[in-house]
């Protein structure tokens, strides 16, 4: 990559709140920083129903406790649609979005406290034993959420587009200034229900297959497959009047390449009330 991956780490943990003396009143407050963890899970054979009971009976209740405490903003369970079956890297992914720096798990004592707050009479060891009997963790990733428009609800469909990026600064600027207004337009007209753009914090380095991803969120199966060849051009010309669509497509090819695209569906969701 042209720019070091250290850029992602530094940008994720700097809150960008510094101001010059005497200029506080002239500057707008810094935008909040959001981090996201993605935990990929593979369910043991014939254990899917048991896994979902664990999620609904314990995991979601603990997530709600952490949301109520301000530790999480959004907790989401997604199930893989494509790819699927034995060749799929993961059957489910748990996404947790938090404000500010990522939160430490807190270990057994924190889990037991949260189980108690959730009204669950189970020790941390019992919880982990039940979890490990039905599911294994395939991978974990940490991301910086840079752009977020609306969001997914239970039953929605999500395309995850994982990107290889040679110039992070230029690509981040493109997503914020060019693509975000288009996503807002699609959400406004109801053809999409949300959009997200994030850059990877960890794992990082030259061997990382992808360093950014976007999520295109649709309210129904039909909406997820309703796109046409001119959809992108129509929205671009609507929100960026007078600008060249051909220049847009040429720039996209230079700024990133699509490493892989997957389709997921939202199984469960816990979020702060009022969102």
C-alpha positions in Angstrom: 0.0 0.0 0.0 1.2 3.5 -0.7 0.3 4.8 2.8 1.3 2.8 5.9 -1.4 0.8 7.7 -0.5 2.7 10.8 -2.7 5.5 9.4 -5.7 3.4 10.3 -4.6 2.8 13.9 -3.7 6.5 14.5 -6.9 7.8 13.0 -9.1 5.4 15.0 -7.7 6.5 18.4 -7.2 10.2 17.9 -10.5 12.0 18.6 -9.5 15.0 16.6 -10.7 17.3 19.4 -7.7 19.6 19.7 -8.3 23.3 19.1 -6.1 26.3 19.0 -6.2 28.5 22.0 -8.8 31.2 21.7 -10.6 29.5 18.8 -12.9 27.2 20.7 -16.0 29.3 20.0 -15.2 29.6 16.3 -15.0 25.8 15.6 -17.7 23.2 15.6 -17.4 20.3 18.1 -15.4 17.4 16.7 -17.5 14.5 15.3 -17.6 11.4 17.5 -15.4 8.5 16.6 -17.0 5.1 16.3 -15.2 1.7 16.4 -16.7 -1.6 15.3 -15.7 -5.2 16.1 -16.7 -8.0 13.8 -16.6 -11.5 15.2 -17.0 -14.3 12.7 -18.6 -17.5 14.0 -18.9 -21.1 12.7 -21.7 -23.1 14.2 -21.1 -26.8 15.1 -23.0 -29.3 12.9 -26.6 -29.7 13.9 -26.3 -27.0 16.6 -27.9 -24.0 14.8 -31.1 -24.0 16.9 -29.1 -24.3 20.1 -26.8 -21.5 19.1 -29.8 -19.2 18.4 -31.3 -20.1 21.8 -28.0 -19.1 23.4 -28.1 -15.8 21.5 -31.7 -15.0 22.4 -31.7 -16.3 26.0 -28.3 -14.9 27.1 -26.2 -13.0 24.6 -28.8 -10.5 23.6 -29.7 -9.8 27.2 -26.1 -9.1 28.1 -25.8 -6.9 25.0 -28.8 -4.9 26.2 -27.1 -4.4 29.6 -24.0 -3.1 27.8 -26.1 -0.8 25.5 -27.9 0.6 28.5 -24.6 1.2 30.2 -23.3 3.2 27.2 -20.6 0.6 26.4 -22.3 -0.3 23.0 -24.3 1.7 20.6 -25.4 -1.2 18.3 -25.1 -4.9 18.7 -26.1 -7.0 15.6 -26.1 -10.7 14.6 -26.0 -11.4 10.9 -26.3 -14.7 9.1 -24.4 -15.5 5.9 -26.6 -15.9 2.8 -23.9 -16.0 0.1 -21.5 -17.7 0.5 -23.2 -20.5 2.5 -22.7 -24.0 3.5 -19.5 -25.8 4.4 -17.4 -23.6 2.2 -18.5 -20.4 3.9 -15.8 -19.0 6.2 -18.4 -18.1 8.8 -22.1 -18.8 9.4 -22.7 -15.7 11.5 -21.0 -12.5 12.4 -21.6 -10.4 15.5 -21.1 -6.7 14.9 -20.6 -4.3 17.9 -20.4 -0.5 17.3 -19.2 1.7 20.2 -18.4 5.3 20.5 -14.7 6.2 21.2 -12.0 3.7 21.8 -12.8 -0.1 21.7 -14.0 -1.5 25.0 -12.1 -4.3 26.8 -14.2 -7.4 27.6 -13.5 -7.2 31.3 -13.1 -11.0 31.7 -15.0 -13.3 33.9 -15.9 -10.8 36.6 -17.4 -8.3 34.1 -19.4 -11.0 32.3 -20.8 -12.4 35.6 -21.8 -8.9 36.7 -23.6 -8.4 33.4 -25.3 -11.8 33.5 -26.6 -10.9 36.9 -27.8 -7.5 35.7 -29.6 -9.3 32.9 -31.3 -11.6 35.3 -29.4 -14.7 34.1 -28.5 -17.2 36.8 -25.4 -18.5 35.2 -21.7 -18.2 35.9 -19.2 -16.9 33.3 -17.7 -20.4 33.1 -21.1 -21.9 32.5 -21.8 -19.4 29.8 -18.5 -20.0 28.0 -19.0 -23.7 28.2 -22.4 -23.5 26.7 -21.1 -21.2 24.0 -18.1 -23.3 23.1 -20.3 -26.4 22.8 -22.2 -24.8 19.9 -20.0 -22.3 18.1 -16.4 -21.5 17.4 -14.8 -18.1 16.7 -13.2 -18.0 13.2 -11.8 -14.5 13.3 -12.1 -11.1 14.9 -11.5 -7.7 13.3 -11.5 -4.1 14.6 -12.7 -1.3 12.4 -13.1 2.5 12.4 -16.6 3.5 11.2 -16.1 6.6 9.2 -19.5 7.1 7.6 -22.9 5.8 8.8 -26.3 6.6 7.1 -29.4 5.2 8.8 -29.0 1.5 9.5 -30.2 -2.1 9.4 -33.2 -3.6 11.1 -34.1 -7.2 11.8 -34.8 -9.0 8.6 -32.9 -6.6 6.4 -30.2 -7.7 3.9 -26.6 -6.4 3.9 -24.0 -6.5 1.1 -20.5 -6.4 2.6 -18.0 -5.0 0.1 -14.4 -5.6 1.2 -11.9 -3.4 -0.6 -8.2 -3.3 -1.4 -7.1 0.4 -1.1 -3.8 1.8 -2.4 -4.4 5.4 -1.1 -6.4 5.4 2.1 -6.7 9.2 2.4 -8.0 9.7 -1.1 -10.5 6.8 -0.8 -11.8 8.0 2.5 -12.4 11.4 1.0 -14.2 9.9 -2.0 -16.6 7.9 0.2 -17.4 10.9 2.4 -17.8 13.5 -0.3 -19.0 11.5 -3.3 -20.6 8.3 -2.2 -22.3 9.3 1.1 -24.6 11.9 -0.6 -25.6 9.1 -3.1 -26.3 6.7 -0.2 -28.4 9.4 1.5 -30.4 9.8 -1.7 -31.2 6.0 -1.9 -32.2 5.9 1.8 -34.4 8.9 1.2 -36.2 7.4 -1.8 -36.6 4.1 0.1 -34.6 1.8 -2.2 -32.0 1.3 0.5 -32.3 1.3 4.3 -28.8 2.3 5.2 -25.1 2.5 4.4 -21.8 2.2 6.3 -18.1 2.8 5.4 -15.3 1.6 7.6 -11.5 1.2 7.5 -9.6 -1.6 9.2 -7.6 -1.0 12.4 -6.6 -4.6 13.2 -5.4 -7.0 11.9 -3.2 -4.8 9.7 0.0 -4.9 7.7 1.1 -5.7 4.2 -0.4 -9.2 4.3 -3.9 -7.8 5.0 -6.2 -8.9 2.1 -8.6 -5.9 2.5 -8.3 -2.7 4.4 -11.8 -1.1 4.0 -15.4 -2.2 3.6 -18.8 -0.7 2.8 -22.2 -2.1 3.7 -25.1 -1.6 1.4 -28.3 -2.3 3.4 -31.7 -3.1 1.9 -35.1 -3.5 3.5 -36.1 -6.7 1.6 -34.8 -9.5 -0.6 -36.4 -7.9 -3.7 -34.8 -4.5 -2.9 -31.4 -6.2 -2.6 -31.7 -7.5 -6.2 -33.6 -4.6 -7.8 -30.6 -2.6 -9.0 -30.2 -1.8 -12.7 -27.3 -0.7 -14.8 -28.3 3.0 -14.7 -29.2 3.3 -11.0 -25.8 4.6 -9.9 -25.6 7.2 -12.7 -29.1 8.5 -12.0 -28.3 9.1 -8.4 -24.9 10.6 -9.1 -26.3 13.1 -11.5 -29.1 14.0 -9.0 -26.9 14.7 -6.0 -23.8 16.0 -7.9 -25.3 18.1 -10.7 -22.8 19.3 -13.3 -20.2 16.7 -12.4 -19.0 14.0 -14.7 -20.2 10.4 -14.1 -17.5 9.0 -16.4 -14.9 10.7 -14.1 -16.6 9.1 -11.1 -16.3 5.6 -12.5 -12.7 6.2 -13.6 -11.7 7.4 -10.1 -13.4 4.4 -8.4 -11.2 2.0 -10.4 -8.1 3.9 -9.3 -9.1 4.3 -5.6 -10.0 0.7 -4.7 -10.5 -2.8 -6.0 -13.2 -5.1 -4.7 -11.6 -8.1 -2.9 -14.9 -9.8 -2.2 -18.6 -9.2 -1.8 -20.9 -11.1 0.5 -24.6 -11.1 1.3 -25.8 -11.3 4.9 -29.1 -10.9 6.6 -29.8 -9.4 10.0 -31.1 -12.0 12.5 -31.1 -9.9 15.7 -30.3 -6.4 16.7 -29.9 -4.5 20.0 -29.4 -0.8 20.0 -29.7 2.4 22.1 -33.3 3.5 22.3 -34.2 6.4 20.1 -31.9 5.4 17.2 
